[in-house]
Amino acid sequence: MEEVSHFEVLANAWHEATDHLSVPSKRFEHPAYCAILDLKMAAVPYILQDLQARGGDWYLALQKITGVSPIPPEAQGDVELMNYHWFEWAKEQGYAL
């Protein structure tokens, strides 16, 4: 339960500070984003839930934490397809969405 609250605090801070930014590096350098990366695999189910609920540019975090990228080159840049591929990967890995 504590991890969820900690993640939510970090995710809320990150969304609030960066959702309006157009420069990806500014989003990925934010302290809350870096703290979420430090949660490692424990953050993955929460990132997936947040991605499903609010969207956001979580793809790099998922890739860095899991070491995989299920998004094929032809889906790059298509948010709907990128989400689809991450959610399919999540289901294959046993994550409940």
N, C-alpha and C positions, 0 to 999 in steps of 0.2 A: 504494500500500500504506500509506503514512504517513497519508493521509486517513482510511482505514478505521480504523486504530488510534486516531487522534485522535477520530473520531466515536464509536467504541465507548466510549472513556473518558468522553466527555461524556454519551453516552446512558445508560451505566451509572450515572453519578453522578446524572443527572436522574431516572431511574427509581427509584433507591434513595431519593432524597430526597423524591420527590413522588408516587409511585404511591398512597400511602395517603391523600393529601390530598383533601378534598372541595371545596375552594375553587379553582376553575380559575385565578384570577388568581395564586395562590401558585405554581402549576405553571408558568405562563407567565412569571413574573418571575424564575425560578431562573436563576442565572448560567450553568449548563451549557446550558440551553435557549436563552438569549440568544446564547451562543457558537455553538451549532448554527445559529441563524439567520444568524450572520455568515459561515458557510460558503457561504451562498447556494445556487445550483443544484447545486454539487458535493455537497451534503448530500442532495439529493432521492432518489437511488437507495438510500442508506443508511437514510434515514427510512422509505421504503417497505418495505425489507427488515425493519427493526425493527418496524414496524407489523404486518407479516405474521407475524413470529416471536413477538413479545411483546405486541402491542397497545400501548395507550397513547394519550394524547390528542395525536396528532401533526397533527390536521386544521388547526389554526390555523397551525402552522409551514409545512405544505405550501401553504396558501393564501397566506401572506405571501411565501414564497419564489417560488412560481410565478406569483402574480397571478391564479390561477383558483380556482374552487370548483365541482367537478363534482357536488356533492351537491345534488339538488333539494330544495325545501322539505319535501316529504312524507317525505323520508328523514332529516331532521334528528333527532338523538336516538336513532336506531336504529343502533347500532354496526356490526352486520352489514351493513346497507345502505350506511352511510357508507364502510366499508371496500370494499365491492363497487364503489361508484362511483369511489373513488380508484384502485383497482386496474385498473378498466376504462380510466380516463383514462391511467394509467401505460402500459398495453399500447398504447393508441393513440399515445402519444408515443415508443414504442420502448424503454421500460424493460423489462428482463427480470426477471420475478418467479418 
